[in-house]
């Protein structure tokens, strides 16, 4: 999905892989592998790609079909939040439910600890 979206955005703008790679500071061969779905960018590079194409990370990851970048008035996700969602996207639906249960349990423990004070 990511590779298809990257290629679509690049071809819409009629630019070369080399141009994208140079602009975001990676090798052209690395970028080519992203488009071929043979390699996945790290969180920082994913954000650079979204910024370069002026689309949301969610669009690049296939979480939405709307390529519009996030509403600038909304709070952008932190690096940790982006990483969490990026990794979460790789899980099966069953594993996503398990992850949600773990997060809710961690929140419960944190609230319990905070209420001790």
Secondary structure by P-SEA (a helix, b strand, c coil): caaaaaaaaaaaacccaaaaaaaacccaaaaaaaaaccccccaaaaaaaaaaacccccccccccccccccccccccccaaaaaaaaaaaaccaaaaaaaaaaaaaaaaaaaaaaacc
